[in-house]
Amino acid sequence: MRSALKHKAIKICNEKIQAKGENVGLSFYAFFKNKNDNPALLMEAATWWIQIHKLDHFEKALKIKELLQDKDA
């Protein structure tokens, strides 16, 4: 996953955790606006989420943040 998307996703995870607590769940769609204005970036996030990490549609934001911060992610 490209660095800019990774940093944006970590920021969103932090915001969700701060607003709703450590048990808050999210999907990769949380990293995007409610319109598909960058399909390539959306597919990059989907590939990371679904194909690489085999995650469910909704996962704990804390888990996603930890995966994103892993140097191999």
PDB file of N, CA, C, O and CB in Angstrom:
ATOM      1  N   MET A   1       0.851  -1.176   0.000  1.00  0.00           N
ATOM      2  CA  MET A   1       0.000   0.000   0.000  1.00  0.00           C
ATOM      3  C   MET A   1       0.896   1.238   0.000  1.00  0.00           C
ATOM      4  O   MET A   1       1.847   1.331   0.776  1.00  0.00           O
ATOM      5  CB  MET A   1      -0.968  -0.001   1.227  1.00  0.00           C
ATOM      6  N   ARG A   2       0.580   2.172  -0.872  1.00  0.00           N
ATOM      7  CA  ARG A   2       1.397   3.389  -0.952  1.00  0.00           C
ATOM      8  C   ARG A   2       1.356   4.178   0.353  1.00  0.00           C
ATOM      9  O   ARG A   2       0.372   4.148   1.092  1.00  0.00           O
ATOM     10  CB  ARG A   2       0.922   4.273  -2.107  1.00  0.00           C
ATOM     11  N   SER A   3       2.426   4.864   0.603  1.00  0.00           N
ATOM     12  CA  SER A   3       2.645   5.567   1.861  1.00  0.00           C
ATOM     13  C   SER A   3       1.540   6.578   2.182  1.00  0.00           C
ATOM     14  O   SER A   3       1.074   6.641   3.320  1.00  0.00           O
ATOM     15  CB  SER A   3       3.976   6.270   1.822  1.00  0.00           C
ATOM     16  N   ALA A   4       1.122   7.357   1.203  1.00  0.00           N
ATOM     17  CA  ALA A   4       0.098   8.380   1.447  1.00  0.00           C
ATOM     18  C   ALA A   4      -1.213   7.752   1.906  1.00  0.00           C
ATOM     19  O   ALA A   4      -1.861   8.270   2.815  1.00  0.00           O
ATOM     20  CB  ALA A   4      -0.137   9.214   0.180  1.00  0.00           C
ATOM     21  N   LEU A   5      -1.608   6.649   1.292  1.00  0.00           N
ATOM     22  CA  LEU A   5      -2.834   5.962   1.691  1.00  0.00           C
ATOM     23  C   LEU A   5      -2.681   5.359   3.073  1.00  0.00           C
ATOM     24  O   LEU A   5      -3.606   5.418   3.883  1.00  0.00           O
ATOM     25  CB  LEU A   5      -3.200   4.873   0.678  1.00  0.00           C
ATOM     26  N   LYS A   6      -1.530   4.784   3.348  1.00  0.00           N
ATOM     27  CA  LYS A   6      -1.274   4.190   4.659  1.00  0.00           C
ATOM     28  C   LYS A   6      -1.380   5.247   5.757  1.00  0.00           C
ATOM     29  O   LYS A   6      -2.015   5.008   6.783  1.00  0.00           O
ATOM     30  CB  LYS A   6       0.116   3.524   4.689  1.00  0.00           C
ATOM     31  N   HIS A   7      -0.768   6.405   5.552  1.00  0.00           N
ATOM     32  CA  HIS A   7      -0.820   7.483   6.552  1.00  0.00           C
ATOM     33  C   HIS A   7      -2.245   8.003   6.745  1.00  0.00           C
ATOM     34  O   HIS A   7      -2.667   8.279   7.868  1.00  0.00           O
ATOM     35  CB  HIS A   7       0.104   8.639   6.137  1.00  0.00           C
ATOM     36  N   LYS A   8      -2.973   8.132   5.648  1.00  0.00           N
ATOM     37  CA  LYS A   8      -4.372   8.579   5.724  1.00  0.00           C
ATOM     38  C   LYS A   8      -5.209   7.553   6.504  1.00  0.00           C
ATOM     39  O   LYS A   8      -6.034   7.930   7.336  1.00  0.00           O
ATOM     40  CB  LYS A   8      -4.963   8.789   4.292  1.00  0.00           C
ATOM     41  N   ALA A   9      -4.999   6.281   6.239  1.00  0.00           N
ATOM     42  CA  ALA A   9      -5.763   5.226   6.911  1.00  0.00           C
ATOM     43  C   ALA A   9      -5.455   5.198   8.406  1.00  0.00           C
ATOM     44  O   ALA A   9      -6.364   5.031   9.218  1.00  0.00           O
ATOM     45  CB  ALA A   9      -5.456   3.855   6.283  1.00  0.00           C
ATOM     46  N   ILE A  10      -4.193   5.358   8.777  1.00  0.00           N
ATOM     47  CA  ILE A  10      -3.831   5.395  10.195  1.00  0.00           C
ATOM     48  C   ILE A  10      -4.490   6.586  10.871  1.00  0.00           C
ATOM     49  O   ILE A  10      -4.993   6.463  11.987  1.00  0.00           O
ATOM     50  CB  ILE A  10      -2.299   5.460  10.370  1.00  0.00           C
ATOM     51  N   LYS A  11      -4.493   7.742  10.208  1.00  0.00           N
ATOM     52  CA  LYS A  11      -5.149   8.937  10.752  1.00  0.00           C
ATOM     53  C   LYS A  11      -6.639   8.680  10.980  1.00  0.00           C
ATOM     54  O   LYS A  11      -7.182   9.048  12.022  1.00  0.00           O
ATOM     55  CB  LYS A  11      -4.955  10.140   9.802  1.00  0.00           C
ATOM     56  N   ILE A  12      -7.288   8.058  10.022  1.00  0.00           N
ATOM     57  CA  ILE A  12      -8.721   7.772  10.153  1.00  0.00           C
ATOM     58  C   ILE A  12      -8.964   6.769  11.275  1.00  0.00           C
ATOM     59  O   ILE A  12      -9.917   6.923  12.040  1.00  0.00           O
ATOM     60  CB  ILE A  12      -9.292   7.234   8.824  1.00  0.00           C
ATOM     61  N   CYS A  13      -8.125   5.750  11.387  1.00  0.00           N
ATOM     62  CA  CYS A  13      -8.252   4.796  12.493  1.00  0.00           C
ATOM     63  C   CYS A  13      -8.139   5.523  13.827  1.00  0.00           C
ATOM     64  O   CYS A  13      -8.936   5.288  14.735  1.00  0.00           O
ATOM     65  CB  CYS A  13      -7.173   3.690  12.391  1.00  0.00           C
ATOM     66  N   ASN A  14      -7.151   6.403  13.946  1.00  0.00           N
ATOM     67  CA  ASN A  14      -6.973   7.163  15.189  1.00  0.00           C
ATOM     68  C   ASN A  14      -8.193   8.011  15.509  1.00  0.00           C
ATOM     69  O   ASN A  14      -8.631   8.070  16.658  1.00  0.00           O
ATOM     70  CB  ASN A  14      -5.739   8.054  15.095  1.00  0.00           C
ATOM     71  N   GLU A  15      -8.743   8.668  14.492  1.00  0.00           N
ATOM     72  CA  GLU A  15      -9.937   9.501  14.686  1.00  0.00           C
ATOM     73  C   GLU A  15     -11.125   8.662  15.144  1.00  0.00           C
ATOM     74  O   GLU A  15     -11.842   9.052  16.065  1.00  0.00           O
ATOM     75  CB  GLU A  15     -10.291  10.243  13.389  1.00  0.00           C
ATOM     76  N   LYS A  16     -11.336   7.511  14.507  1.00  0.00           N
ATOM     77  CA  LYS A  16     -12.459   6.633  14.877  1.00  0.00           C
ATOM     78  C   LYS A  16     -12.287   6.100  16.305  1.00  0.00           C
ATOM     79  O   LYS A  16     -13.243   6.064  17.080  1.00  0.00           O
ATOM     80  CB  LYS A  16     -12.576   5.451  13.877  1.00  0.00           C
ATOM     81  N   ILE A  17     -11.070   5.689  16.643  1.00  0.00           N
ATOM     82  CA  ILE A  17     -10.793   5.165  17.978  1.00  0.00           C
ATOM     83  C   ILE A  17     -11.025   6.251  19.021  1.00  0.00           C
ATOM     84  O   ILE A  17     -11.634   5.994  20.059  1.00  0.00           O
ATOM     85  CB  ILE A  17      -9.347   4.629  18.069  1.00  0.00           C
ATOM     86  N   GLN A  18     -10.545   7.462  18.751  1.00  0.00           N
ATOM     87  CA  GLN A  18     -10.714   8.559  19.688  1.00  0.00           C
ATOM     88  C   GLN A  18     -12.191   8.917  19.869  1.00  0.00           C
ATOM     89  O   GLN A  18     -12.628   9.216  20.981  1.00  0.00           O
ATOM     90  CB  GLN A  18      -9.932   9.776  19.213  1.00  0.00           C
ATOM     91  N   ALA A  19     -12.946   8.887  18.791  1.00  0.00           N
ATOM     92  CA  ALA A  19     -14.358   9.276  18.844  1.00  0.00           C
ATOM     93  C   ALA A  19     -15.253   8.204  19.449  1.00  0.00           C
ATOM     94  O   ALA A  19     -16.200   8.522  20.167  1.00  0.00           O
ATOM     95  CB  ALA A  19     -14.846   9.608  17.461  1.00  0.00           C
ATOM     96  N   LYS A  20     -14.957   6.912  19.162  1.00  0.00           N
ATOM     97  CA  LYS A  20     -15.894   5.858  19.537  1.00  0.00           C
ATOM     98  C   LYS A  20     -15.297   4.758  20.402  1.00  0.00           C
ATOM     99  O   LYS A  20     -16.003   3.820  20.773  1.00  0.00           O
ATOM    100  CB  LYS A  20     -16.460   5.252  18.316  1.00  0.00           C
ATOM    101  N   GLY A  21     -14.013   4.851  20.729  1.00  0.00           N
ATOM    102  CA  GLY A  21     -13.408   3.862  21.611  1.00  0.00           C
ATOM    103  C   GLY A  21     -12.669   2.769  20.848  1.00  0.00           C
ATOM    104  O   GLY A  21     -12.779   2.660  19.627  1.00  0.00           O
ATOM    105  N   GLU A  22     -11.924   1.973  21.581  1.00  0.00           N
ATOM    106  CA  GLU A  22     -11.044   0.960  20.992  1.00  0.00           C
ATOM    107  C   GLU A  22     -11.777  -0.194  20.313  1.00  0.00           C
ATOM    108  O   GLU A  22     -11.164  -0.941  19.551  1.00  0.00           O
ATOM    109  CB  GLU A  22     -10.152   0.409  22.050  1.00  0.00           C
ATOM    110  N   ASN A  23     -13.056  -0.356  20.568  1.00  0.00           N
ATOM    111  CA  ASN A  23     -13.805  -1.454  19.949  1.00  0.00           C
ATOM    112  C   ASN A  23     -14.489  -1.061  18.648  1.00  0.00           C
ATOM    113  O   ASN A  23     -15.215  -1.867  18.066  1.00  0.00           O
ATOM    114  CB  ASN A  23     -14.834  -1.969  20.910  1.00  0.00           C
ATOM    115  N   VAL A  24     -14.271   0.158  18.187  1.00  0.00           N
ATOM    116  CA  VAL A  24     -14.933   0.618  16.970  1.00  0.00           C
ATOM    117  C   VAL A  24     -14.437  -0.186  15.770  1.00  0.00           C
ATOM    118  O   VAL A  24     -13.249  -0.481  15.638  1.00  0.00           O
ATOM    119  CB  VAL A  24     -14.686   2.130  16.751  1.00  0.00           C
ATOM    120  N   GLY A  25     -15.380  -0.527  14.907  1.00  0.00           N
ATOM    121  CA  GLY A  25     -15.054  -1.256  13.691  1.00  0.00           C
ATOM    122  C   GLY A  25     -15.166  -0.343  12.486  1.00  0.00           C
ATOM    123  O   GLY A  25     -15.845   0.684  12.522  1.00  0.00           O
ATOM    124  N   LEU A  26     -14.493  -0.733  11.426  1.00  0.00           N
ATOM    125  CA  LEU A  26     -14.585   0.011  10.181  1.00  0.00           C
ATOM    126  C   LEU A  26     -14.253  -0.895   9.010  1.00  0.00           C
ATOM    127  O   LEU A  26     -13.735  -1.999   9.182  1.00  0.00           O
ATOM    128  CB  LEU A  26     -13.652   1.227  10.202  1.00  0.00           C
ATOM    129  N   SER A  27     -14.562  -0.407   7.820  1.00  0.00           N
ATOM    130  CA  SER A  27     -14.190  -1.113   6.595  1.00  0.00           C
ATOM    131  C   SER A  27     -13.215  -0.220   5.833  1.00  0.00           C
ATOM    132  O   SER A  27     -12.999   0.930   6.214  1.00  0.00           O
ATOM    133  CB  SER A  27     -15.457  -1.465   5.717  1.00  0.00           C
ATOM    134  N   PHE A  28     -12.632  -0.738   4.774  1.00  0.00           N
ATOM    135  CA  PHE A  28     -11.692   0.075   4.006  1.00  0.00           C
ATOM    136  C   PHE A  28     -12.382   1.253   3.335  1.00  0.00           C
ATOM    137  O   PHE A  28     -11.719   2.208   2.929  1.00  0.00           O
ATOM    138  CB  PHE A  28     -10.995  -0.777   2.960  1.00  0.00           C
ATOM    139  N   TYR A  29     -13.702   1.200   3.214  1.00  0.00           N
ATOM    140  CA  TYR A  29     -14.437   2.330   2.651  1.00  0.00           C
ATOM    141  C   TYR A  29     -14.321   3.569   3.523  1.00  0.00           C
ATOM    142  O   TYR A  29     -14.519   4.683   3.037  1.00  0.00           O
ATOM    143  CB  TYR A  29     -15.897   1.966   2.467  1.00  0.00           C
ATOM    144  N   ALA A  30     -14.006   3.398   4.798  1.00  0.00           N
ATOM    145  CA  ALA A  30     -13.858   4.535   5.711  1.00  0.00           C
ATOM    146  C   ALA A  30     -12.704   5.447   5.291  1.00  0.00           C
ATOM    147  O   ALA A  30     -12.646   6.603   5.710  1.00  0.00           O
ATOM    148  CB  ALA A  30     -13.635   4.038   7.142  1.00  0.00           C
ATOM    149  N   PHE A  31     -11.801   4.941   4.479  1.00  0.00           N
ATOM    150  CA  PHE A  31     -10.641   5.715   4.057  1.00  0.00           C
ATOM    151  C   PHE A  31     -10.936   6.611   2.852  1.00  0.00           C
ATOM    152  O   PHE A  31     -10.049   7.312   2.364  1.00  0.00           O
ATOM    153  CB  PHE A  31      -9.500   4.783   3.730  1.00  0.00           C
ATOM    154  N   PHE A  32     -12.188   6.586   2.373  1.00  0.00           N
ATOM    155  CA  PHE A  32     -12.560   7.312   1.164  1.00  0.00           C
ATOM    156  C   PHE A  32     -13.825   8.126   1.390  1.00  0.00           C
ATOM    157  O   PHE A  32     -14.592   7.873   2.320  1.00  0.00           O
ATOM    158  CB  PHE A  32     -12.757   6.344  -0.004  1.00  0.00           C
ATOM    159  N   LYS A  33     -14.024   9.113   0.514  1.00  0.00           N
ATOM    160  CA  LYS A  33     -15.263   9.884   0.527  1.00  0.00           C
ATOM    161  C   LYS A  33     -16.392   8.979   0.043  1.00  0.00           C
ATOM    162  O   LYS A  33     -16.144   7.854  -0.391  1.00  0.00           O
ATOM    163  CB  LYS A  33     -15.146  11.170  -0.366  1.00  0.00           C
ATOM    164  N   ASN A  34     -17.587   9.449   0.113  1.00  0.00           N
ATOM    165  CA  ASN A  34     -18.746   8.643  -0.293  1.00  0.00           C
ATOM    166  C   ASN A  34     -18.954   8.608  -1.796  1.00  0.00           C
ATOM    167  O   ASN A  34     -20.056   8.330  -2.268  1.00  0.00           O
ATOM    168  CB  ASN A  34     -19.988   9.170   0.364  1.00  0.00           C
ATOM    169  N   LYS A  35     -17.900   8.890  -2.549  1.00  0.00           N
ATOM    170  CA  LYS A  35     -18.000   8.741  -3.992  1.00  0.00           C
ATOM    171  C   LYS A  35     -16.703   8.111  -4.490  1.00  0.00           C
ATOM    172  O   LYS A  35     -15.646   8.257  -3.876  1.00  0.00           O
ATOM    173  CB  LYS A  35     -18.272  10.116  -4.693  1.00  0.00           C
ATOM    174  N   ASN A  36     -16.806   7.429  -5.582  1.00  0.00           N
ATOM    175  CA  ASN A  36     -15.678   6.695  -6.130  1.00  0.00           C
ATOM    176  C   ASN A  36     -14.918   7.586  -7.117  1.00  0.00           C
ATOM    177  O   ASN A  36     -15.028   7.424  -8.332  1.00  0.00           O
ATOM    178  CB  ASN A  36     -16.155   5.389  -6.818  1.00  0.00           C
ATOM    179  N   ASP A  37     -14.141   8.534  -6.566  1.00  0.00           N
ATOM    180  CA  ASP A  37     -13.427   9.467  -7.430  1.00  0.00           C
ATOM    181  C   ASP A  37     -11.989   9.026  -7.733  1.00  0.00           C
ATOM    182  O   ASP A  37     -11.287   9.680  -8.504  1.00  0.00           O
ATOM    183  CB  ASP A  37     -13.411  10.833  -6.791  1.00  0.00           C
ATOM    184  N   ASN A  38     -11.556   7.920  -7.128  1.00  0.00           N
ATOM    185  CA  ASN A  38     -10.220   7.394  -7.413  1.00  0.00           C
ATOM    186  C   ASN A  38     -10.273   5.862  -7.358  1.00  0.00           C
ATOM    187  O   ASN A  38      -9.840   5.268  -6.370  1.00  0.00           O
ATOM    188  CB  ASN A  38      -9.160   7.957  -6.396  1.00  0.00           C
ATOM    189  N   PRO A  39     -10.794   5.224  -8.395  1.00  0.00           N
ATOM    190  CA  PRO A  39     -10.980   3.779  -8.375  1.00  0.00           C
ATOM    191  C   PRO A  39      -9.682   2.991  -8.170  1.00  0.00           C
ATOM    192  O   PRO A  39      -9.700   1.941  -7.527  1.00  0.00           O
ATOM    193  CB  PRO A  39     -11.624   3.346  -9.652  1.00  0.00           C
ATOM    194  N   ALA A  40      -8.568   3.475  -8.701  1.00  0.00           N
ATOM    195  CA  ALA A  40      -7.299   2.753  -8.542  1.00  0.00           C
ATOM    196  C   ALA A  40      -6.870   2.713  -7.080  1.00  0.00           C
ATOM    197  O   ALA A  40      -6.398   1.685  -6.595  1.00  0.00           O
ATOM    198  CB  ALA A  40      -6.198   3.406  -9.393  1.00  0.00           C
ATOM    199  N   LEU A  41      -7.036   3.829  -6.382  1.00  0.00           N
ATOM    200  CA  LEU A  41      -6.674   3.876  -4.964  1.00  0.00           C
ATOM    201  C   LEU A  41      -7.619   3.016  -4.128  1.00  0.00           C
ATOM    202  O   LEU A  41      -7.190   2.343  -3.191  1.00  0.00           O
ATOM    203  CB  LEU A  41      -6.692   5.324  -4.455  1.00  0.00           C
ATOM    204  N   LEU A  42      -8.905   3.042  -4.474  1.00  0.00           N
ATOM    205  CA  LEU A  42      -9.883   2.194  -3.794  1.00  0.00           C
ATOM    206  C   LEU A  42      -9.529   0.717  -3.972  1.00  0.00           C
ATOM    207  O   LEU A  42      -9.598  -0.057  -3.017  1.00  0.00           O
ATOM    208  CB  LEU A  42     -11.303   2.471  -4.328  1.00  0.00           C
ATOM    209  N   MET A  43      -9.155   0.329  -5.178  1.00  0.00           N
ATOM    210  CA  MET A  43      -8.765  -1.062  -5.435  1.00  0.00           C
ATOM    211  C   MET A  43      -7.478  -1.432  -4.699  1.00  0.00           C
ATOM    212  O   MET A  43      -7.314  -2.574  -4.267  1.00  0.00           O
ATOM    213  CB  MET A  43      -8.588  -1.292  -6.937  1.00  0.00           C
ATOM    214  N   GLU A  44      -6.579  -0.482  -4.559  1.00  0.00           N
ATOM    215  CA  GLU A  44      -5.353  -0.733  -3.801  1.00  0.00           C
ATOM    216  C   GLU A  44      -5.687  -1.039  -2.344  1.00  0.00           C
ATOM    217  O   GLU A  44      -5.141  -1.976  -1.760  1.00  0.00           O
ATOM    218  CB  GLU A  44      -4.399   0.479  -3.892  1.00  0.00           C
ATOM    219  N   ALA A  45      -6.578  -0.252  -1.762  1.00  0.00           N
ATOM    220  CA  ALA A  45      -6.997  -0.494  -0.382  1.00  0.00           C
ATOM    221  C   ALA A  45      -7.750  -1.821  -0.272  1.00  0.00           C
ATOM    222  O   ALA A  45      -7.540  -2.579   0.675  1.00  0.00           O
ATOM    223  CB  ALA A  45      -7.880   0.666   0.125  1.00  0.00           C
ATOM    224  N   ALA A  46      -8.619  -2.100  -1.233  1.00  0.00           N
ATOM    225  CA  ALA A  46      -9.384  -3.354  -1.222  1.00  0.00           C
ATOM    226  C   ALA A  46      -8.456  -4.557  -1.345  1.00  0.00           C
ATOM    227  O   ALA A  46      -8.648  -5.561  -0.660  1.00  0.00           O
ATOM    228  CB  ALA A  46     -10.416  -3.368  -2.364  1.00  0.00           C
ATOM    229  N   THR A  47      -7.468  -4.462  -2.200  1.00  0.00           N
ATOM    230  CA  THR A  47      -6.508  -5.556  -2.370  1.00  0.00           C
ATOM    231  C   THR A  47      -5.742  -5.801  -1.082  1.00  0.00           C
ATOM    232  O   THR A  47      -5.582  -6.947  -0.660  1.00  0.00           O
ATOM    233  CB  THR A  47      -5.532  -5.249  -3.514  1.00  0.00           C
ATOM    234  N   TRP A  48      -5.269  -4.734  -0.456  1.00  0.00           N
ATOM    235  CA  TRP A  48      -4.550  -4.849   0.820  1.00  0.00           C
ATOM    236  C   TRP A  48      -5.437  -5.508   1.871  1.00  0.00           C
ATOM    237  O   TRP A  48      -4.993  -6.392   2.604  1.00  0.00           O
ATOM    238  CB  TRP A  48      -4.082  -3.459   1.312  1.00  0.00           C
ATOM    239  N   TRP A  49      -6.691  -5.072   1.936  1.00  0.00           N
ATOM    240  CA  TRP A  49      -7.638  -5.517   2.963  1.00  0.00           C
ATOM    241  C   TRP A  49      -8.105  -6.954   2.710  1.00  0.00           C
ATOM    242  O   TRP A  49      -8.065  -7.788   3.614  1.00  0.00           O
ATOM    243  CB  TRP A  49      -8.849  -4.573   3.011  1.00  0.00           C
ATOM    244  N   ILE A  50      -8.543  -7.240   1.489  1.00  0.00           N
ATOM    245  CA  ILE A  50      -9.212  -8.507   1.188  1.00  0.00           C
ATOM    246  C   ILE A  50      -8.231  -9.596   0.743  1.00  0.00           C
ATOM    247  O   ILE A  50      -8.230 -10.693   1.300  1.00  0.00           O
ATOM    248  CB  ILE A  50     -10.261  -8.292   0.109  1.00  0.00           C
ATOM    249  N   GLN A  51      -7.416  -9.303  -0.236  1.00  0.00           N
ATOM    250  CA  GLN A  51      -6.549 -10.335  -0.793  1.00  0.00           C
ATOM    251  C   GLN A  51      -5.285 -10.573   0.027  1.00  0.00           C
ATOM    252  O   GLN A  51      -4.892 -11.718   0.247  1.00  0.00           O
ATOM    253  CB  GLN A  51      -6.169  -9.967  -2.193  1.00  0.00           C
ATOM    254  N   ILE A  52      -4.653  -9.502   0.475  1.00  0.00           N
ATOM    255  CA  ILE A  52      -3.391  -9.673   1.204  1.00  0.00           C
ATOM    256  C   ILE A  52      -3.626 -10.122   2.638  1.00  0.00           C
ATOM    257  O   ILE A  52      -3.015 -11.087   3.096  1.00  0.00           O
ATOM    258  CB  ILE A  52      -2.594  -8.374   1.195  1.00  0.00           C
ATOM    259  N   HIS A  53      -4.518  -9.419   3.357  1.00  0.00           N
ATOM    260  CA  HIS A  53      -4.720  -9.719   4.782  1.00  0.00           C
ATOM    261  C   HIS A  53      -5.944 -10.583   5.068  1.00  0.00           C
ATOM    262  O   HIS A  53      -6.140 -11.025   6.200  1.00  0.00           O
ATOM    263  CB  HIS A  53      -4.842  -8.440   5.547  1.00  0.00           C
ATOM    264  N   LYS A  54      -6.769 -10.828   4.046  1.00  0.00           N
ATOM    265  CA  LYS A  54      -7.946 -11.695   4.179  1.00  0.00           C
ATOM    266  C   LYS A  54      -8.836 -11.289   5.363  1.00  0.00           C
ATOM    267  O   LYS A  54      -9.255 -12.123   6.165  1.00  0.00           O
ATOM    268  CB  LYS A  54      -7.504 -13.150   4.343  1.00  0.00           C
ATOM    269  N   LEU A  55      -9.105  -9.993   5.442  1.00  0.00           N
ATOM    270  CA  LEU A  55      -9.905  -9.450   6.536  1.00  0.00           C
ATOM    271  C   LEU A  55     -11.387  -9.509   6.204  1.00  0.00           C
ATOM    272  O   LEU A  55     -11.774  -9.524   5.036  1.00  0.00           O
ATOM    273  CB  LEU A  55      -9.489  -8.011   6.839  1.00  0.00           C
ATOM    274  N   ASP A  56     -12.209  -9.541   7.242  1.00  0.00           N
ATOM    275  CA  ASP A  56     -13.651  -9.449   7.070  1.00  0.00           C
ATOM    276  C   ASP A  56     -14.010  -8.027   6.637  1.00  0.00           C
ATOM    277  O   ASP A  56     -13.176  -7.122   6.668  1.00  0.00           O
ATOM    278  CB  ASP A  56     -14.394  -9.839   8.382  1.00  0.00           C
ATOM    279  N   HIS A  57     -15.272  -7.852   6.233  1.00  0.00           N
ATOM    280  CA  HIS A  57     -15.701  -6.530   5.771  1.00  0.00           C
ATOM    281  C   HIS A  57     -15.474  -5.475   6.857  1.00  0.00           C
ATOM    282  O   HIS A  57     -14.933  -4.405   6.578  1.00  0.00           O
ATOM    283  CB  HIS A  57     -17.189  -6.561   5.360  1.00  0.00           C
ATOM    284  N   PHE A  58     -15.882  -5.768   8.081  1.00  0.00           N
ATOM    285  CA  PHE A  58     -15.661  -4.860   9.203  1.00  0.00           C
ATOM    286  C   PHE A  58     -14.638  -5.481  10.137  1.00  0.00           C
ATOM    287  O   PHE A  58     -14.726  -6.657  10.488  1.00  0.00           O
ATOM    288  CB  PHE A  58     -16.989  -4.557   9.958  1.00  0.00           C
ATOM    289  N   GLU A  59     -13.663  -4.668  10.533  1.00  0.00           N
ATOM    290  CA  GLU A  59     -12.625  -5.078  11.478  1.00  0.00           C
ATOM    291  C   GLU A  59     -12.434  -3.966  12.502  1.00  0.00           C
ATOM    292  O   GLU A  59     -12.813  -2.819  12.262  1.00  0.00           O
ATOM    293  CB  GLU A  59     -11.281  -5.398  10.743  1.00  0.00           C
ATOM    294  N   LYS A  60     -11.857  -4.302  13.618  1.00  0.00           N
ATOM    295  CA  LYS A  60     -11.563  -3.308  14.650  1.00  0.00           C
ATOM    296  C   LYS A  60     -10.534  -2.316  14.103  1.00  0.00           C
ATOM    297  O   LYS A  60      -9.539  -2.715  13.499  1.00  0.00           O
ATOM    298  CB  LYS A  60     -11.040  -3.992  15.958  1.00  0.00           C
ATOM    299  N   ALA A  61     -10.778  -1.035  14.318  1.00  0.00           N
ATOM    300  CA  ALA A  61      -9.858   0.000  13.860  1.00  0.00           C
ATOM    301  C   ALA A  61      -8.473  -0.188  14.473  1.00  0.00           C
ATOM    302  O   ALA A  61      -7.460   0.077  13.826  1.00  0.00           O
ATOM    303  CB  ALA A  61     -10.404   1.389  14.206  1.00  0.00           C
ATOM    304  N   LEU A  62      -8.434  -0.643  15.712  1.00  0.00           N
ATOM    305  CA  LEU A  62      -7.154  -0.865  16.385  1.00  0.00           C
ATOM    306  C   LEU A  62      -6.345  -1.947  15.669  1.00  0.00           C
ATOM    307  O   LEU A  62      -5.130  -1.813  15.522  1.00  0.00           O
ATOM    308  CB  LEU A  62      -7.381  -1.258  17.858  1.00  0.00           C
ATOM    309  N   LYS A  63      -6.999  -3.002  15.227  1.00  0.00           N
ATOM    310  CA  LYS A  63      -6.328  -4.079  14.492  1.00  0.00           C
ATOM    311  C   LYS A  63      -5.787  -3.559  13.156  1.00  0.00           C
ATOM    312  O   LYS A  63      -4.661  -3.875  12.773  1.00  0.00           O
ATOM    313  CB  LYS A  63      -7.300  -5.261  14.254  1.00  0.00           C
ATOM    314  N   ILE A  64      -6.587  -2.768  12.458  1.00  0.00           N
ATOM    315  CA  ILE A  64      -6.165  -2.219  11.170  1.00  0.00           C
ATOM    316  C   ILE A  64      -4.972  -1.293  11.364  1.00  0.00           C
ATOM    317  O   ILE A  64      -4.006  -1.345  10.603  1.00  0.00           O
ATOM    318  CB  ILE A  64      -7.328  -1.466  10.487  1.00  0.00           C
ATOM    319  N   LYS A  65      -5.044  -0.452  12.379  1.00  0.00           N
ATOM    320  CA  LYS A  65      -3.939   0.460  12.661  1.00  0.00           C
ATOM    321  C   LYS A  65      -2.649  -0.309  12.917  1.00  0.00           C
ATOM    322  O   LYS A  65      -1.588   0.068  12.420  1.00  0.00           O
ATOM    323  CB  LYS A  65      -4.272   1.347  13.865  1.00  0.00           C
ATOM    324  N   GLU A  66      -2.739  -1.386  13.691  1.00  0.00           N
ATOM    325  CA  GLU A  66      -1.545  -2.192  13.979  1.00  0.00           C
ATOM    326  C   GLU A  66      -1.000  -2.836  12.704  1.00  0.00           C
ATOM    327  O   GLU A  66       0.215  -2.882  12.511  1.00  0.00           O
ATOM    328  CB  GLU A  66      -1.870  -3.280  15.024  1.00  0.00           C
ATOM    329  N   LEU A  67      -1.872  -3.330  11.838  1.00  0.00           N
ATOM    330  CA  LEU A  67      -1.429  -3.909  10.570  1.00  0.00           C
ATOM    331  C   LEU A  67      -0.760  -2.852   9.688  1.00  0.00           C
ATOM    332  O   LEU A  67       0.255  -3.122   9.046  1.00  0.00           O
ATOM    333  CB  LEU A  67      -2.617  -4.542   9.829  1.00  0.00           C
ATOM    334  N   LEU A  68      -1.329  -1.663   9.665  1.00  0.00           N
ATOM    335  CA  LEU A  68      -0.774  -0.600   8.850  1.00  0.00           C
ATOM    336  C   LEU A  68       0.594  -0.148   9.356  1.00  0.00           C
ATOM    337  O   LEU A  68       1.457   0.242   8.569  1.00  0.00           O
ATOM    338  CB  LEU A  68      -1.725   0.572   8.815  1.00  0.00           C
ATOM    339  N   GLN A  69       0.782  -0.203  10.657  1.00  0.00           N
ATOM    340  CA  GLN A  69       2.042   0.234  11.236  1.00  0.00           C
ATOM    341  C   GLN A  69       3.134  -0.839  11.147  1.00  0.00           C
ATOM    342  O   GLN A  69       4.309  -0.549  11.371  1.00  0.00           O
ATOM    343  CB  GLN A  69       1.828   0.629  12.679  1.00  0.00           C
ATOM    344  N   ASP A  70       2.748  -2.062  10.824  1.00  0.00           N
ATOM    345  CA  ASP A  70       3.706  -3.138  10.644  1.00  0.00           C
ATOM    346  C   ASP A  70       4.558  -2.807   9.420  1.00  0.00           C
ATOM    347  O   ASP A  70       4.020  -2.480   8.362  1.00  0.00           O
ATOM    348  CB  ASP A  70       2.987  -4.524  10.485  1.00  0.00           C
ATOM    349  N   LYS A  71       5.849  -2.885   9.552  1.00  0.00           N
ATOM    350  CA  LYS A  71       6.758  -2.509   8.462  1.00  0.00           C
ATOM    351  C   LYS A  71       6.561  -3.341   7.207  1.00  0.00           C
ATOM    352  O   LYS A  71       6.919  -2.898   6.116  1.00  0.00           O
ATOM    353  CB  LYS A  71       8.184  -2.635   8.918  1.00  0.00           C
ATOM    354  N   ASP A  72       5.996  -4.544   7.337  1.00  0.00           N
ATOM    355  CA  ASP A  72       5.801  -5.426   6.198  1.00  0.00           C
ATOM    356  C   ASP A  72       4.419  -5.283   5.553  1.00  0.00           C
ATOM    357  O   ASP A  72       4.127  -5.952   4.562  1.00  0.00           O
ATOM    358  CB  ASP A  72       6.010  -6.849   6.626  1.00  0.00           C
ATOM    359  N   ALA A  73       3.564  -4.409   6.113  1.00  0.00           N
ATOM    360  CA  ALA A  73       2.179  -4.322   5.657  1.00  0.00           C
ATOM    361  C   ALA A  73       2.065  -3.666   4.325  1.00  0.00           C
ATOM    362  O   ALA A  73       0.960  -3.517   3.803  1.00  0.00           O
ATOM    363  CB  ALA A  73       1.346  -3.583   6.642  1.00  0.00           C
TER     364      ALA A  73
END
